[in-house]
Amino acid sequence: MTTTTPLDRRPRRLPQRWRKTVLILHIVSGVGWIGVDFALLPLVITGLTTDDGETAAASYRAIATLVPWTIPALSLLILTTGVLLGLGTKWGLIRYWWVATKLVISLLLTVLVFIALLPAVSSLEVTSATTGDDVRAALDDPAVFLYPPVASCTLLVVSAILSVTKPWGRRGKR
């Protein structure tokens, strides 16, 4: 008598049309998030380095406008489509190390969006000031906005590399 483990069971498969649709949404959400990170980085750097108060204030206002509309939606979309692909394809959700790693990255980034980034952005209340130092002094820690675009962009690129290279092997098998 042979016993099967959860890792040995055949997953339910998404029909090909749905799989392709979900995969496209997954890729677009990842690329979109990287694009938003590329848009945020010069805004953050400008806000941190300019001497002009109006430019610094405008940079932080742009961050406060862009982030709440894009990053939460993209983070939830990348997580949801990733889980659907994991559950609906041969790769499984935790069957392979590279998929499990991508899941952890997606969960980590999504949690950070809601517990760190959004609260920091919602606390932005920037008015025009005479110097960039005045604007930055009105913020709790303006450098905190530098980490999200750098960290999420790096982790999203790592996820893309994992998707293409599919390193490591199957979990639980030697």
N, C-alpha and C positions, 0 to 999 in steps of 0.2 A: 504494500500500500504506500503510495507516495502522497506526501502532503505538499500543499502549495502555500507559499507565503504571500503576503500582500504584494510583494515586489514581483511575483511570478504571474499574477493574474493579468489577463489581457484587458487593457483599458477600453472603455467605450470610446469609439472614434467619432469625431465630428465629421459630418458629410463634407466632401471635398470643397464644395462651394462655401460652406460656412467656415471651414478651416482657413481657406484663403482669405475670406473677408476678415476674420478675426486676426489673422497674421498681418494683413495690411494695416488694420487699426493699431496693432501692437507696434509695428515698425513706425508708422506715422506718429504715434504718441511719443515714442522714444526720440525720434528725430525732432519733433516739435518741442519737446522739453529741452533738448540740447540747443535748439534755436533760441528759445527764451533765455536760456543761460547765457548764450552769446550776446543777446541784447542787454541782459542785466549787467554783465561785467563792465562794459564801458560806463554805464550809468553809475555803478558803485564806485569805480575808480575816479570818475569825475567828481562825485560827491565827496570823496575822501581827500582829493588833492587840490581842487580849485580854490583860489583865493576869493573868487567872486561869489558873494552871498546869494545872489539871485540864481546863478548857475547851480550852485550846490542845492539850493531849495528845489529848483526845477528837477534836478536829478532824483532826489528823494521822493518828490511828488510822482514822478514817472514810475518809480519802483512801486510806490503805493497803489498806483493805478494798474500796472501790468501784472503784478504777482497774484493778487486775489482772484483774478479772472482766468488765469492760465495754469499756473502750477498745480493747484489742487485738482483741477479737472484732468490734466495730463497725468498726474501721479495716480489717480484712481483708475484712469483708463489703462495705463500701462500695467498696473497690478491686476485689474480684472481680466484684461485680455491675456495676460501671462498665465493666470490661473486657468482660464478656459482652454488655452492651448496645452497646458500641462495635463489637464484632465481629459482632454479630447483628442490627444495624439499619442503616438507610440512612445513618446519620450516620458510621459508621466509627469507627475508633479514633483516627486522626490526620488524617482527611480534612478536618475543619473546625477552625478555630482555637479555638473555644469548647470543643470536646470535648478537644482536645489540652491546653488549659489546665486543664480539670478533671482530666485524667489526671495532669498534673504535680502539681497540688494534692493529689490523693489519694495519689500516690506519696510526696510530701514529708511529708505528715502521717503516713502509715503508717511511714515510716522513722524519723521523729522519735519516734513512740510507742515503737519498739523500741530505739532507741539512746540516747534521752535520758529519756523519761518513766518507762518501766518500771525502768531502773536506779536512778533517783532515788527512786522509790516503794519499791523493794525495800530501799533503804538506810535507810528510815524505821524506827527503833526508838525509839519514844517512850514514856517512862514518865511517870507523874504527877510533877509538880514543884510547888513552891510558887508560882512565878510563870510567866507566859507567857515572860518573858525567859529563864528557866532552860530551858524546853522548846526555845525557838528556838536557844539557845546549843548545845544538844546536836545540832542539825542542821547539816549542812555549809553549806547556803544555803537557808533556808526560802522566800525570795522566788522561787526557781526554780519553785515550784509555781503561781505566779501566771500565768506565761506560757502554759502549755498551754491552759487553758480560754479565755483571751482570744484567742490566736492561732488555735486550731483552730475556735473558734466563728466568728470573723471569716472565715476561709477557707472554711468550710462554707457560710456565708451567701453569700459571693461565688459559690461553686459553684452554689448554688440559683438565684441571679440569672442566672448564665450559662445554666442549663438553661431558664429561662423566656424570657429575651430573645434567646438565640442570636445574640449580636453577631458582628461581623466576618464574613468570608466563608469561602469554601472555600480550603484551603491549595493553593498551586500553580496557582491559576486567577486570572486578572485579569478 
